[in-house]
């Protein structure tokens, strides 16, 4: 860099020198040099930032050969319905947000027999917060969502699901909850009821019978169906599962004495959502 020295005795002298063409030209050249250096530095920084895109299947692709592999950006699924804080009650996996989204959109739908007149969306507004509060119940819901998701795939799935392993995890979660709890709470009853509905839809009648016997025992220990929470929603859900599974497979109802559920059995709705 070339320097130019000027003699200034008073501020007025500096103002006068600044107006001279030679001084102005020198200052302008210096400013352009500084701008060029700053632009190069910023350009260099931009080159090391990762550029990551996702395809429709959620696969990650890097547009920069030197992008560190440790940097990852989770794709948005389902219009921001997925919990951005990932506060799930179990360890998250790559497909957990997808299955949660699938359950909320395709399974936790409005069901008149459960919502009752004047209400709608209780499976999302009342039931799902309970799901998010307990690992056993959440594991069963993930199993149901994964099984339903897999049944809708016409070709190879974009995510690999081990349904047998998910079923084992759900059963182990229920067992751990039974061993750890001294009281039968709503989430545990919900987990057993949903496990029974899973067996009715995707499993075996033998296992369905085992879970329904356990459900009847748990409800009895709790004090009967009217004692269940969620303002009667859990009561109606148990009856809804019992009635539709019995109608679908030609079985007797376990809660036959408690038939105060409006509407007729709807196995199509039962198989399509829960």
KEKE-3310 file (N, C-alpha, C; in steps of 0.2 Angstrom, whole numbers, plus 5000, padded with zeros to 4 digits):
npx = (5004:5003:5008:5003:5008:5003:5003:4995:4989:4978:4961:4954:4963:4963:4951:4951:4961:4955:4947:4954:4958:4969:4970:4957:4956:4966:4961:4949:4954:4960:4949:4941:4950:4950:4936:4937:4945:4937:4926:4931:4934:4922:4916:4924:4920:4907:4909:4912:4901:4888:4878:4863:4850:4834:4826:4810:4808:4814:4828:4845:4855:4870:4876:4888:4905:4913:4906:4904:4900:4894:4885:4868:4851:4835:4821:4806:4791:4774:4769:4773:4768:4775:4783:4794:4803:4805:4801:4798:4792:4800:4816:4821:4819:4824:4813:4803:4796:4789:4780:4773:4767:4759:4750:4743:4737:4730:4725:4721:4708:4692:4679:4663:4657:4666:4669:4657:4641:4644:4657:4674:4688:4694:4703:4715:4716:4713:4716:4729:4739:4739:4745:4758:4763:4768:4779:4775:4762:4764:4773:4765:4756:4765:4768:4755:4753:4764:4761:4749:4754:4763:4753:4747:4756:4760:4771:4789:4793:4797:4804:4812:4804:4804:4792:4790:4799:4795:4783:4787:4794:4784:4776:4786:4787:4774:4775:4785:4779:4769:4776:4782:4772:4761:4748:4734:4734:4727:4735:4741:4730:4725:4736:4735:4722:4724:4734:4727:4718:4727:4730:4718:4717:4729:4735:4733:4719:4720:4730:4723:4713:4720:4725:4713:4707:4717:4714:4701:4703:4712:4704:4694:4702:4704:4692:4681:4673:4667:4675:4687:4698:4699:4688:4678:4681:4691:4684:4674:4682:4687:4675:4672:4683:4681:4668:4669:4679:4673:4662:4668:4675:4666:4664:4661:4657:4668:4665:4651:4640:4641:4636:4633:4637:4635:4628:4631:4642:4656:4666:4674:4678:4685:4696:4702:4706:4712)
npy = (4994:5011:5026:5043:5058:5072:5089:5096:5109:5115:5111:5117:5117:5103:5101:5108:5102:5090:5093:5094:5087:5077:5072:5067:5057:5048:5043:5037:5027:5019:5015:5007:4996:4991:4987:4977:4967:4964:4958:4947:4940:4937:4930:4919:4914:4910:4899:4889:4886:4874:4867:4860:4849:4841:4827:4821:4810:4812:4811:4816:4827:4834:4849:4853:4848:4848:4849:4846:4830:4829:4839:4841:4844:4843:4838:4847:4840:4837:4850:4858:4851:4843:4841:4854:4854:4841:4834:4820:4806:4795:4789:4797:4793:4792:4791:4794:4807:4807:4796:4801:4812:4805:4798:4809:4815:4805:4796:4800:4806:4815:4808:4804:4795:4796:4809:4815:4825:4843:4843:4841:4833:4827:4817:4823:4834:4831:4817:4815:4823:4815:4804:4809:4809:4798:4784:4770:4771:4780:4772:4761:4769:4773:4760:4757:4767:4765:4752:4755:4765:4757:4748:4756:4758:4756:4752:4749:4755:4772:4773:4762:4750:4741:4731:4720:4722:4734:4731:4722:4732:4740:4731:4728:4740:4742:4732:4737:4748:4743:4736:4747:4756:4759:4762:4761:4771:4783:4783:4771:4762:4767:4763:4748:4746:4751:4743:4731:4735:4735:4722:4717:4723:4721:4710:4695:4685:4678:4685:4697:4694:4691:4704:4711:4704:4708:4722:4723:4719:4729:4740:4737:4737:4751:4756:4755:4759:4772:4779:4783:4795:4810:4817:4808:4803:4793:4782:4781:4777:4765:4757:4759:4752:4739:4736:4738:4729:4717:4716:4715:4703:4694:4692:4690:4705:4712:4722:4721:4725:4739:4748:4761:4769:4779:4777:4765:4750:4753:4746:4749:4763:4760:4752:4761:4771:4776)
npz = (5000:4996:5004:5007:5013:5021:5026:5040:5049:5054:5057:5046:5036:5033:5028:5017:5009:5007:4997:4985:4969:4968:4981:4983:4973:4977:4989:4984:4977:4987:4994:4985:4984:4997:4997:4988:4994:5005:4998:4993:5004:5010:4999:5000:5012:5010:5002:5010:5017:5020:5007:5007:5001:5000:4994:4988:4996:5007:5007:5009:5000:4995:4988:4988:4987:4997:5009:5026:5033:5045:5046:5046:5040:5045:5036:5033:5037:5032:5033:5044:5055:5063:5079:5082:5092:5095:5106:5110:5119:5118:5112:5098:5080:5063:5056:5064:5065:5053:5054:5065:5060:5050:5058:5064:5053:5045:5053:5066:5065:5063:5072:5073:5083:5093:5095:5098:5097:5094:5096:5089:5082:5094:5095:5091:5099:5113:5115:5109:5116:5128:5122:5119:5132:5138:5137:5133:5128:5117:5110:5106:5097:5087:5082:5077:5068:5059:5054:5047:5038:5031:5025:5016:5006:4989:4982:4984:5000:5005:5017:5028:5038:5052:5057:5065:5075:5080:5086:5096:5104:5108:5116:5126:5131:5137:5147:5155:5159:5167:5177:5183:5188:5201:5201:5190:5176:5165:5153:5152:5151:5139:5131:5132:5126:5113:5109:5108:5098:5088:5086:5082:5070:5062:5068:5077:5082:5093:5101:5102:5110:5122:5125:5127:5138:5147:5147:5151:5164:5169:5168:5177:5189:5189:5192:5184:5168:5168:5176:5169:5161:5152:5150:5147:5134:5133:5139:5129:5118:5122:5122:5108:5101:5106:5102:5087:5084:5088:5080:5068:5068:5072:5086:5104:5114:5126:5135:5136:5145:5145:5134:5130:5118:5105:5089:5075:5073:5064:5054:5043:5045:5057:5053:5045:5053:5069)
capx = (5000:5007:5005:5004:5009:5000:5004:4989:4990:4972:4955:4952:4968:4961:4945:4953:4965:4951:4943:4959:4957:4974:4969:4951:4958:4970:4956:4944:4957:4961:4942:4940:4955:4947:4930:4938:4947:4931:4921:4934:4934:4915:4915:4927:4916:4901:4910:4913:4894:4885:4871:4859:4844:4831:4821:4803:4808:4818:4835:4849:4860:4874:4878:4895:4909:4917:4902:4905:4895:4891:4880:4862:4845:4829:4816:4800:4786:4767:4767:4775:4764:4780:4786:4800:4808:4806:4800:4794:4793:4805:4821:4818:4823:4824:4806:4798:4792:4785:4775:4768:4763:4754:4745:4739:4733:4727:4722:4717:4703:4686:4675:4657:4655:4670:4669:4650:4639:4646:4664:4677:4695:4696:4709:4720:4716:4713:4720:4736:4743:4741:4750:4765:4765:4769:4782:4771:4756:4767:4776:4759:4754:4770:4767:4749:4755:4769:4757:4744:4758:4765:4748:4745:4762:4759:4777:4794:4792:4803:4807:4812:4801:4804:4786:4790:4803:4791:4778:4791:4796:4777:4775:4790:4785:4768:4777:4789:4775:4765:4780:4784:4766:4757:4741:4732:4733:4724:4739:4742:4724:4725:4741:4733:4717:4727:4737:4721:4715:4732:4730:4712:4718:4735:4738:4730:4713:4723:4733:4718:4709:4724:4725:4706:4707:4721:4711:4696:4706:4714:4698:4691:4706:4703:4685:4676:4674:4665:4681:4692:4698:4698:4681:4673:4684:4694:4678:4671:4687:4687:4669:4673:4687:4677:4662:4670:4683:4668:4658:4673:4678:4661:4666:4657:4660:4670:4661:4644:4635:4642:4634:4631:4641:4631:4630:4632:4649:4659:4673:4678:4682:4689:4702:4706:4709:4711)
capy = (5000:5017:5031:5050:5062:5079:5093:5099:5113:5117:5108:5120:5114:5096:5101:5111:5097:5085:5095:5093:5081:5072:5068:5063:5051:5043:5040:5033:5020:5015:5012:5002:4991:4988:4984:4971:4962:4962:4954:4940:4936:4935:4925:4913:4911:4907:4893:4883:4884:4868:4868:4853:4849:4835:4825:4820:4804:4814:4809:4822:4828:4840:4852:4856:4842:4848:4850:4841:4825:4829:4844:4839:4848:4838:4840:4848:4835:4838:4857:4860:4848:4839:4845:4856:4853:4834:4832:4814:4802:4790:4791:4799:4789:4796:4790:4796:4813:4805:4792:4805:4816:4801:4797:4814:4817:4800:4791:4804:4810:4816:4802:4806:4791:4798:4816:4817:4832:4849:4843:4838:4833:4826:4813:4827:4839:4828:4811:4815:4825:4810:4800:4812:4810:4791:4780:4764:4773:4782:4766:4758:4773:4772:4754:4757:4772:4762:4747:4758:4768:4751:4745:4760:4759:4751:4749:4750:4761:4777:4772:4755:4749:4734:4731:4715:4725:4740:4727:4720:4737:4742:4726:4729:4747:4741:4728:4741:4753:4739:4735:4753:4759:4756:4763:4760:4777:4783:4782:4764:4759:4768:4758:4742:4747:4752:4736:4726:4737:4733:4715:4716:4725:4718:4704:4688:4685:4675:4690:4702:4691:4692:4711:4713:4702:4713:4729:4722:4719:4736:4745:4735:4740:4758:4757:4754:4763:4779:4782:4784:4802:4814:4819:4802:4801:4786:4777:4779:4774:4758:4754:4759:4747:4733:4735:4737:4722:4711:4716:4714:4696:4690:4690:4694:4711:4712:4727:4721:4729:4746:4749:4768:4772:4781:4775:4758:4748:4755:4743:4753:4768:4757:4750:4766:4776:4774)
capz = (5000:4995:5008:5005:5019:5020:5032:5042:5055:5057:5054:5040:5031:5031:5024:5010:5006:5005:4990:4980:4965:4969:4987:4982:4969:4981:4994:4981:4975:4993:4996:4981:4986:5003:4996:4984:4998:5009:4994:4992:5010:5010:4994:5003:5018:5007:4998:5015:5020:5016:5003:5008:4999:5001:4989:4991:5000:5013:5006:5009:4995:4996:4982:4989:4987:5003:5014:5031:5033:5051:5046:5043:5041:5045:5031:5035:5035:5034:5034:5051:5060:5067:5084:5081:5098:5095:5113:5110:5125:5117:5108:5091:5075:5057:5053:5069:5063:5047:5057:5069:5055:5047:5062:5065:5047:5042:5058:5072:5061:5067:5072:5077:5089:5099:5097:5100:5094:5097:5097:5084:5083:5100:5095:5091:5104:5119:5115:5107:5121:5132:5119:5120:5139:5141:5132:5131:5123:5111:5106:5102:5092:5082:5079:5073:5062:5054:5051:5043:5033:5026:5021:5010:5001:4984:4980:4990:5005:5006:5024:5030:5044:5055:5061:5071:5080:5083:5090:5102:5108:5111:5121:5131:5135:5141:5152:5159:5163:5172:5182:5187:5190:5207:5199:5183:5174:5158:5147:5152:5149:5132:5127:5131:5122:5106:5107:5106:5091:5083:5085:5078:5063:5059:5071:5077:5087:5100:5104:5103:5116:5128:5127:5129:5145:5151:5147:5156:5171:5171:5169:5183:5194:5189:5195:5179:5162:5169:5180:5165:5160:5145:5149:5144:5128:5134:5140:5122:5114:5124:5119:5101:5099:5108:5097:5080:5083:5089:5074:5062:5068:5075:5093:5109:5117:5133:5139:5134:5149:5144:5127:5129:5113:5100:5082:5074:5072:5058:5053:5038:5049:5062:5050:5042:5057:5076)
cpx = (5004:5004:5007:5003:5007:5002:4998:4990:4984:4967:4953:4956:4966:4955:4947:4957:4960:4947:4948:4958:4962:4972:4962:4952:4961:4965:4951:4948:4958:4954:4940:4944:4952:4941:4931:4941:4941:4927:4924:4934:4927:4913:4918:4923:4910:4903:4911:4906:4891:4879:4868:4852:4841:4826:4815:4803:4812:4825:4839:4854:4864:4876:4885:4900:4912:4913:4903:4899:4891:4885:4873:4856:4839:4824:4810:4795:4779:4765:4768:4771:4769:4782:4793:4805:4809:4806:4796:4796:4798:4811:4819:4823:4821:4817:4801:4793:4787:4779:4770:4764:4757:4749:4740:4734:4728:4723:4718:4713:4697:4682:4669:4656:4660:4670:4662:4648:4642:4654:4667:4684:4698:4702:4715:4721:4717:4717:4727:4741:4744:4746:4757:4767:4768:4773:4778:4766:4759:4770:4771:4757:4758:4769:4761:4750:4759:4765:4752:4748:4760:4759:4746:4750:4761:4765:4782:4793:4798:4807:4807:4810:4802:4798:4786:4794:4799:4786:4781:4792:4789:4776:4779:4789:4779:4770:4781:4784:4770:4769:4782:4778:4763:4750:4740:4730:4730:4728:4741:4736:4723:4730:4738:4727:4719:4731:4732:4719:4720:4731:4723:4712:4723:4738:4734:4724:4715:4726:4728:4714:4713:4724:4718:4705:4711:4718:4705:4698:4709:4709:4694:4695:4705:4696:4679:4677:4672:4671:4687:4692:4697:4691:4676:4676:4687:4689:4675:4676:4687:4681:4670:4677:4684:4672:4664:4674:4678:4664:4662:4674:4672:4662:4661:4661:4662:4667:4654:4639:4636:4642:4632:4635:4636:4633:4631:4640:4650:4666:4677:4682:4687:4696:4706:4708:4708:4715)
cpy = (5006:5023:5038:5054:5069:5083:5097:5103:5114:5113:5110:5118:5107:5096:5104:5106:5091:5086:5094:5087:5076:5068:5064:5057:5046:5039:5035:5026:5016:5012:5007:4995:4987:4984:4977:4965:4959:4957:4947:4936:4933:4929:4918:4909:4907:4900:4887:4882:4878:4870:4861:4854:4842:4833:4823:4814:4806:4813:4816:4822:4834:4842:4855:4849:4842:4850:4844:4837:4826:4834:4841:4843:4843:4841:4842:4843:4838:4845:4859:4857:4844:4844:4847:4855:4845:4831:4825:4810:4797:4793:4792:4795:4793:4796:4792:4802:4811:4801:4796:4809:4811:4799:4803:4816:4812:4795:4795:4809:4811:4810:4803:4802:4793:4805:4819:4824:4838:4849:4840:4838:4831:4821:4817:4832:4837:4822:4811:4818:4820:4805:4802:4812:4803:4787:4774:4766:4776:4777:4762:4762:4773:4766:4754:4762:4768:4756:4750:4761:4762:4748:4749:4761:4753:4748:4749:4756:4765:4776:4765:4754:4742:4733:4726:4718:4731:4736:4725:4726:4740:4737:4727:4735:4746:4737:4733:4746:4749:4738:4741:4757:4756:4758:4763:4767:4777:4781:4774:4760:4760:4764:4751:4741:4747:4746:4731:4728:4735:4726:4713:4718:4722:4712:4698:4689:4683:4681:4696:4700:4692:4699:4713:4710:4707:4720:4728:4722:4726:4741:4743:4738:4747:4760:4757:4760:4771:4783:4784:4792:4804:4815:4814:4800:4794:4781:4776:4776:4766:4754:4753:4753:4740:4731:4734:4730:4716:4710:4713:4706:4692:4687:4693:4700:4709:4716:4727:4725:4736:4747:4756:4772:4773:4778:4767:4756:4751:4752:4746:4759:4765:4755:4755:4771:4774:4779)
cpz = (5000:5000:5005:5011:5017:5027:5034:5048:5058:5054:5047:5034:5029:5027:5017:5006:5003:4998:4984:4976:4967:4975:4986:4978:4973:4986:4990:4979:4981:4995:4992:4982:4992:5002:4992:4989:5003:5005:4993:4998:5011:5005:4997:5008:5015:5004:5003:5018:5016:5013:5003:5005:5000:4995:4992:4996:5007:5013:5006:5004:4996:4989:4983:4991:4994:5009:5020:5032:5040:5051:5043:5045:5040:5040:5035:5033:5037:5036:5041:5056:5065:5073:5083:5086:5099:5103:5114:5117:5125:5113:5101:5086:5069:5055:5058:5067:5058:5050:5062:5065:5052:5051:5063:5059:5045:5047:5064:5069:5066:5066:5076:5083:5095:5100:5100:5098:5098:5098:5090:5085:5090:5100:5094:5097:5111:5120:5114:5112:5126:5129:5120:5127:5142:5135:5129:5126:5117:5107:5102:5097:5086:5078:5074:5067:5057:5050:5045:5037:5028:5022:5015:5005:4995:4981:4986:4994:5005:5012:5025:5037:5046:5060:5066:5077:5084:5088:5096:5107:5111:5117:5127:5135:5139:5147:5157:5163:5168:5178:5186:5190:5196:5206:5192:5180:5167:5152:5146:5149:5141:5128:5126:5126:5114:5104:5105:5099:5086:5081:5081:5071:5059:5062:5071:5083:5093:5104:5106:5109:5122:5130:5129:5136:5149:5152:5152:5163:5173:5172:5175:5189:5195:5192:5190:5173:5164:5173:5175:5163:5153:5144:5146:5137:5128:5135:5133:5118:5115:5121:5111:5098:5100:5103:5090:5079:5084:5083:5068:5062:5071:5082:5098:5112:5124:5137:5137:5138:5148:5137:5126:5124:5107:5093:5081:5073:5065:5056:5048:5041:5054:5059:5047:5046:5064:5080)
residu = (UNK:UNK:UNK:UNK:UNK:UNK:UNK:UNK:UNK:UNK:UNK:UNK:UNK:UNK:UNK:UNK:UNK:UNK:UNK:UNK:UNK:UNK:UNK:UNK:UNK:UNK:UNK:UNK:UNK:UNK:UNK:UNK:UNK:UNK:UNK:UNK:UNK:UNK:UNK:UNK:UNK:UNK:UNK:UNK:UNK:UNK:UNK:UNK:UNK:UNK:UNK:UNK:UNK:UNK:UNK:UNK:UNK:UNK:UNK:UNK:UNK:UNK:UNK:UNK:UNK:UNK:UNK:UNK:UNK:UNK:UNK:UNK:UNK:UNK:UNK:UNK:UNK:UNK:UNK:UNK:UNK:UNK:UNK:UNK:UNK:UNK:UNK:UNK:UNK:UNK:UNK:UNK:UNK:UNK:UNK:UNK:UNK:UNK:UNK:UNK:UNK:UNK:UNK:UNK:UNK:UNK:UNK:UNK:UNK:UNK:UNK:UNK:UNK:UNK:UNK:UNK:UNK:UNK:UNK:UNK:UNK:UNK:UNK:UNK:UNK:UNK:UNK:UNK:UNK:UNK:UNK:UNK:UNK:UNK:UNK:UNK:UNK:UNK:UNK:UNK:UNK:UNK:UNK:UNK:UNK:UNK:UNK:UNK:UNK:UNK:UNK:UNK:UNK:UNK:UNK:UNK:UNK:UNK:UNK:UNK:UNK:UNK:UNK:UNK:UNK:UNK:UNK:UNK:UNK:UNK:UNK:UNK:UNK:UNK:UNK:UNK:UNK:UNK:UNK:UNK:UNK:UNK:UNK:UNK:UNK:UNK:UNK:UNK:UNK:UNK:UNK:UNK:UNK:UNK:UNK:UNK:UNK:UNK:UNK:UNK:UNK:UNK:UNK:UNK:UNK:UNK:UNK:UNK:UNK:UNK:UNK:UNK:UNK:UNK:UNK:UNK:UNK:UNK:UNK:UNK:UNK:UNK:UNK:UNK:UNK:UNK:UNK:UNK:UNK:UNK:UNK:UNK:UNK:UNK:UNK:UNK:UNK:UNK:UNK:UNK:UNK:UNK:UNK:UNK:UNK:UNK:UNK:UNK:UNK:UNK:UNK:UNK:UNK:UNK:UNK:UNK:UNK:UNK:UNK:UNK:UNK:UNK:UNK:UNK:UNK:UNK:UNK:UNK:UNK:UNK:UNK:UNK:UNK:UNK)
# end
